[in-house]
Amino acid sequence: MREYDLTNAHWRKSSYSDGNGGNCLEVAHGVPGVVPVRDSKVPDGAVLVIPASAWAAFVGAVRAAGL
């Protein structure tokens, strides 16, 4: 499994996060070819690294469903 250096990753919280410590998802940009995803409540926890094409398909499907 390939490892990615995320020490300088720029994380962005989901616009759907409520700001009250609820369910928060963050994604990082600037890592070529992949989209790192983490739980903002556990910033030092596990990170899912998703291929950019799979992330784009997921976001497109969510938008198409009106979610």
Backbone as CSV, one residue per row, in Angstrom:
resi,resn,N_x,N_y,N_z,CA_x,CA_y,CA_z,C_x,C_y,C_z
1,MET,0.843,-1.177,0.000,0.000,0.000,0.000,0.889,1.241,0.000
2,ARG,0.573,2.178,-0.826,1.343,3.414,-0.926,1.009,4.351,0.232
3,GLU,2.013,5.037,0.745,1.794,6.016,1.804,1.936,7.409,1.227
4,TYR,1.178,8.342,1.765,1.192,9.725,1.307,1.619,10.623,2.454
5,ASP,2.441,11.607,2.154,2.850,12.593,3.152,1.756,13.652,3.243
6,LEU,1.031,13.647,4.336,-0.068,14.582,4.517,0.251,15.652,5.557
7,THR,1.530,15.784,5.920,1.895,16.753,6.960,1.575,18.185,6.556
8,ASN,1.599,18.498,5.289,1.291,19.854,4.820,-0.038,19.926,4.074
9,ALA,-0.863,18.916,4.274,-2.163,18.886,3.588,-3.035,20.043,4.074
10,HIS,-3.808,20.590,3.178,-4.747,21.663,3.495,-6.137,21.032,3.605
11,TRP,-6.618,20.898,4.841,-7.897,20.243,5.093,-9.025,21.247,5.036
12,ARG,-10.155,20.813,4.488,-11.341,21.662,4.388,-12.531,20.873,4.922
13,LYS,-13.253,21.494,5.853,-14.406,20.840,6.454,-15.594,20.917,5.498
14,SER,-16.410,19.896,5.515,-17.601,19.860,4.685,-18.495,21.055,4.971
15,SER,-19.089,21.602,3.934,-20.017,22.720,4.111,-21.297,22.265,4.812
16,TYR,-21.513,20.961,4.912,-22.683,20.431,5.604,-22.429,20.197,7.093
17,SER,-21.208,20.423,7.553,-20.909,20.255,8.969,-21.632,21.329,9.756
18,ASP,-22.138,20.945,10.915,-22.970,21.882,11.669,-22.187,22.837,12.558
19,GLY,-20.887,22.644,12.736,-20.093,23.555,13.555,-20.257,23.354,15.045
20,ASN,-21.054,22.373,15.456,-21.284,22.125,16.877,-20.653,20.817,17.345
21,GLY,-19.612,20.373,16.661,-18.945,19.143,17.048,-19.655,17.883,16.593
22,GLY,-20.585,18.023,15.679,-21.331,16.871,15.173,-20.531,16.094,14.148
23,ASN,-21.232,15.449,13.262,-20.582,14.652,12.228,-19.895,15.565,11.235
24,CYS,-18.576,15.527,11.224,-17.813,16.417,10.355,-16.838,15.618,9.502
25,LEU,-16.851,15.909,8.247,-15.956,15.277,7.298,-15.030,16.342,6.747
26,GLU,-13.744,16.011,6.638,-12.782,16.927,6.034,-12.098,16.232,4.871
27,VAL,-11.814,16.997,3.841,-11.047,16.496,2.707,-9.842,17.402,2.520
28,ALA,-8.778,16.836,1.991,-7.567,17.608,1.734,-7.365,17.721,0.232
29,HIS,-6.812,18.835,-0.180,-6.475,18.999,-1.588,-4.967,19.163,-1.707
30,GLY,-4.491,19.053,-2.895,-3.061,19.225,-3.133,-2.265,17.933,-3.126
31,VAL,-2.936,16.792,-3.062,-2.249,15.503,-3.131,-2.613,14.909,-4.494
32,PRO,-1.694,14.902,-5.435,-2.007,14.490,-6.806,-2.626,13.094,-6.921
33,GLY,-3.763,13.038,-7.622,-4.389,11.772,-7.957,-5.278,11.161,-6.901
34,VAL,-5.301,11.727,-5.691,-6.115,11.154,-4.623,-6.797,12.259,-3.823
35,VAL,-7.814,11.865,-3.047,-8.492,12.782,-2.141,-8.450,12.163,-0.743
36,PRO,-7.626,12.702,0.153,-7.612,12.206,1.533,-8.866,12.695,2.265
37,VAL,-9.464,11.815,3.066,-10.694,12.116,3.800,-10.478,11.688,5.254
38,ARG,-10.920,12.531,6.193,-10.788,12.188,7.608,-11.973,12.723,8.411
39,ASP,-12.091,12.239,9.637,-13.082,12.705,10.595,-12.465,13.899,11.312
40,SER,-13.093,15.065,11.216,-12.501,16.270,11.809,-12.431,16.206,13.328
41,LYS,-13.224,15.340,13.948,-13.176,15.205,15.394,-11.953,14.426,15.850
42,VAL,-11.290,13.730,14.917,-10.109,12.926,15.227,-9.027,13.250,14.192
43,PRO,-8.481,14.471,14.213,-7.546,14.873,13.160,-6.266,14.044,13.082
44,ASP,-5.896,13.387,14.168,-4.707,12.534,14.138,-5.060,11.074,13.913
45,GLY,-6.327,10.813,13.606,-6.788,9.447,13.389,-6.577,8.985,11.959
46,ALA,-7.299,7.963,11.620,-7.176,7.338,10.302,-7.616,8.286,9.187
47,VAL,-6.978,8.131,8.046,-7.301,8.902,6.843,-7.590,7.917,5.728
48,LEU,-8.715,8.092,5.071,-9.017,7.318,3.870,-8.430,8.061,2.684
49,VAL,-7.718,7.362,1.835,-7.143,7.975,0.636,-7.868,7.367,-0.556
50,ILE,-8.692,8.193,-1.185,-9.584,7.730,-2.252,-9.066,8.227,-3.602
51,PRO,-9.027,7.374,-4.613,-8.614,7.850,-5.934,-9.500,9.027,-6.375
52,ALA,-8.893,10.032,-6.969,-9.622,11.241,-7.365,-10.783,10.925,-8.296
53,SER,-10.614,9.966,-9.186,-11.703,9.622,-10.112,-12.888,9.012,-9.358
54,ALA,-12.629,8.206,-8.346,-13.703,7.614,-7.548,-14.405,8.690,-6.722
55,TRP,-13.647,9.643,-6.183,-14.243,10.737,-5.414,-15.140,11.586,-6.314
56,ALA,-14.664,11.883,-7.517,-15.455,12.687,-8.456,-16.758,11.965,-8.810
57,ALA,-16.704,10.651,-9.013,-17.906,9.882,-9.321,-18.868,9.906,-8.135
58,PHE,-18.341,9.775,-6.916,-19.171,9.809,-5.715,-19.869,11.158,-5.573
59,VAL,-19.107,12.245,-5.688,-19.683,13.592,-5.572,-20.719,13.823,-6.661
60,GLY,-20.433,13.374,-7.879,-21.389,13.522,-8.976,-22.683,12.778,-8.715
61,ALA,-22.586,11.587,-8.151,-23.781,10.801,-7.838,-24.593,11.453,-6.724
62,VAL,-23.928,11.997,-5.724,-24.617,12.682,-4.629,-25.345,13.912,-5.164
63,ARG,-24.668,14.673,-6.001,-25.312,15.860,-6.592,-26.503,15.482,-7.458
64,ALA,-26.345,14.444,-8.264,-27.423,14.005,-9.142,-28.643,13.534,-8.344
65,ALA,-28.391,12.988,-7.154,-29.479,12.520,-6.307,-30.118,13.650,-5.517
66,GLY,-29.514,14.834,-5.603,-30.056,15.985,-4.899,-29.811,15.979,-3.413
67,LEU,-28.772,15.289,-2.986,-28.468,15.204,-1.563,-27.517,16.291,-1.102
